[in-house]
Amino acid sequence: MSSTLLRIDAAACLHRDTEQACRTAAGALRAPPPAYSTGLTHEWARDLLRSIPVQYHREPAVRELQAALV
């Protein structure tokens, strides 16, 4: 789980590059076993998603992150 959190944190650091940030976070959520893809990891990824301006929410990378959070 620590590596997943570190990848999501790194994605948050890429917030100026919305596409890369979302793809990194979505990949981080898909990497660990399902038991580790809940709780804190989802909370951090949701925080990243909330930080993205609404006008970007139709972008494919943002939708990829949204799908990874389902």
C-alpha positions as CSV (number, residue, x, y, z in Angstrom):
1,M,0.0,0.0,0.0
2,S,2.9,2.4,0.7
3,S,4.1,2.3,-2.9
4,T,0.5,3.0,-4.1
5,L,0.3,6.0,-1.8
6,L,3.7,7.3,-3.0
7,R,2.5,7.0,-6.6
8,I,-0.7,8.9,-5.9
9,D,1.3,11.5,-4.0
10,A,3.6,11.8,-7.0
11,A,0.6,12.2,-9.3
12,A,-0.6,15.1,-7.1
13,C,2.7,16.8,-7.6
14,L,2.0,16.7,-11.4
15,H,-1.2,18.7,-10.9
16,R,-0.1,21.2,-13.5
17,D,-0.1,18.4,-16.0
18,T,-3.7,17.1,-15.5
19,E,-3.4,14.3,-18.0
20,Q,-0.2,12.8,-16.6
21,A,-1.4,13.3,-13.0
22,C,-4.7,11.4,-13.7
23,R,-3.0,8.6,-15.6
24,T,-0.4,8.1,-12.9
25,A,-3.0,8.0,-10.1
26,A,-5.3,5.7,-12.1
27,G,-2.3,3.3,-12.7
28,A,-1.5,3.4,-9.1
29,L,-5.0,2.4,-8.1
30,R,-5.0,-0.5,-10.6
31,A,-1.5,-1.8,-9.5
32,P,-2.1,-3.4,-6.1
33,P,-4.4,-6.2,-5.2
34,P,-8.1,-5.1,-4.7
35,A,-7.8,-5.3,-0.9
36,Y,-5.3,-2.4,-1.0
37,S,-7.2,-0.3,-3.5
38,T,-9.7,1.2,-1.0
39,G,-9.6,3.4,2.0
40,L,-6.6,5.7,2.2
41,T,-5.5,5.1,-1.4
42,H,-8.9,6.0,-2.8
43,E,-9.1,9.0,-0.4
44,W,-5.9,10.5,-1.8
45,A,-6.9,9.8,-5.4
46,R,-10.3,11.5,-4.8
47,D,-8.5,14.5,-3.3
48,L,-6.5,14.7,-6.5
49,L,-9.7,14.4,-8.6
50,R,-11.4,17.2,-6.6
51,S,-8.4,19.5,-7.2
52,I,-8.9,19.3,-10.9
53,P,-11.0,22.1,-12.3
54,V,-14.4,21.0,-13.6
55,Q,-13.7,22.1,-17.2
56,Y,-11.2,19.2,-17.4
57,H,-13.5,16.5,-16.2
58,R,-14.5,15.4,-19.7
59,E,-10.8,14.7,-20.6
60,P,-10.1,11.0,-21.2
61,A,-7.4,10.9,-18.5
62,V,-9.7,12.4,-15.9
63,R,-12.4,9.9,-16.9
64,E,-9.8,7.1,-16.5
65,L,-9.1,8.2,-12.9
66,Q,-12.9,8.5,-12.3
67,A,-13.3,4.9,-13.6
68,A,-10.5,3.6,-11.4
69,L,-12.2,5.0,-8.4
70,V,-15.4,3.1,-9.0
